[in-house]
Amino acid sequence: MSVAVTVRYFGPAKDLADGKSVEVLEVITATATATTSADDDNVKPMVLVNQVIEAMKQSHGSQLAELVQQQCGVVVNLDYVEQPEWAVKQVGLDDEVLVVPPVSSG
């Protein structure tokens, strides 16, 4: 099963994503979950943030995945997602993932 997820990159993440500021990643997984709304006909396949990051690694290499894991923030639909939540936060077809660089002060 696969889920197409829109990912937006900023700063050094954009550089490591071959200069792309936005792309649609096909997140292929055997463990996709499905959620339903009140209408049982509306089933939406979901993947986890960790799986999206793994798809970034497969598409662009381990440097991008390491940068995201060690230095960047991840936002799903304008909600900041803390790293411990990456293993449980679900992302679906209509969702948008932002990879934002660390904010420096000075």
RALINUR-V561774 format. One record per residue. N is the residue number from 1. RES is the residue in one small letter. BURIAL is I if it has 16 or more other C-alpha atoms within 10 Angstrom, else O. D_LAST is the distance of its C-alpha to the last C-alpha in Angstrom with 1 decimal. Layout:
BEGIN
N_RES_BURIAL_D_LAST ; N_RES_BURIAL_D_LAST
END
This chain:
BEGIN
1_m_O_45.6 ; 2_s_I_42.5 ; 3_v_I_40.0 ; 4_a_I_38.2 ; 5_v_I_34.5 ; 6_t_I_32.1 ; 7_v_I_28.8 ; 8_r_I_25.8 ; 9_y_I_23.3 ; 10_f_I_19.8 ; 11_g_O_17.5 ; 12_p_I_18.9 ; 13_a_I_21.5 ; 14_k_I_22.9 ; 15_d_O_23.3 ; 16_l_I_25.1 ; 17_a_I_27.2 ; 18_d_O_28.9 ; 19_g_O_26.7 ; 20_k_O_28.0 ; 21_s_I_25.9 ; 22_v_I_28.6 ; 23_e_O_31.7 ; 24_v_O_34.4 ; 25_l_I_34.8 ; 26_e_I_38.3 ; 27_v_I_37.7 ; 28_i_I_41.0 ; 29_t_I_41.9 ; 30_a_O_45.1 ; 31_t_O_43.4 ; 32_a_I_42.4 ; 33_t_I_43.0 ; 34_a_O_44.4 ; 35_t_O_43.8 ; 36_t_O_46.1 ; 37_s_O_45.8 ; 38_a_O_48.7 ; 39_d_O_50.5 ; 40_d_O_51.7 ; 41_d_O_51.9 ; 42_n_O_48.1 ; 43_v_O_47.0 ; 44_k_O_43.5 ; 45_p_I_42.8 ; 46_m_I_39.5 ; 47_v_I_37.5 ; 48_l_I_34.6 ; 49_v_I_30.9 ; 50_n_I_31.7 ; 51_q_I_34.4 ; 52_v_I_32.2 ; 53_i_I_29.8 ; 54_e_I_33.0 ; 55_a_I_34.1 ; 56_m_I_30.8 ; 57_k_I_31.6 ; 58_q_O_35.2 ; 59_s_O_34.2 ; 60_h_O_31.3 ; 61_g_O_31.4 ; 62_s_O_30.0 ; 63_q_O_26.6 ; 64_l_I_25.6 ; 65_a_I_26.9 ; 66_e_O_25.1 ; 67_l_I_21.8 ; 68_v_I_22.4 ; 69_q_O_23.7 ; 70_q_O_21.0 ; 71_q_O_17.7 ; 72_c_I_18.3 ; 73_g_I_19.2 ; 74_v_I_22.7 ; 75_v_I_23.8 ; 76_v_I_27.5 ; 77_n_O_28.7 ; 78_l_O_25.4 ; 79_d_O_25.6 ; 80_y_O_22.9 ; 81_v_I_25.0 ; 82_e_O_24.0 ; 83_q_I_25.1 ; 84_p_O_28.2 ; 85_e_O_29.4 ; 86_w_I_29.5 ; 87_a_O_33.0 ; 88_v_O_34.4 ; 89_k_I_32.5 ; 90_q_I_34.9 ; 91_v_I_34.3 ; 92_g_I_37.1 ; 93_l_I_38.3 ; 94_d_O_36.8 ; 95_d_O_33.4 ; 96_e_I_30.1 ; 97_v_I_27.6 ; 98_l_I_24.0 ; 99_v_I_22.0 ; 100_v_I_18.2 ; 101_p_I_15.5 ; 102_p_O_13.0 ; 103_v_O_10.0 ; 104_s_O_6.7 ; 105_s_O_3.7 ; 106_g_O_0.0
END
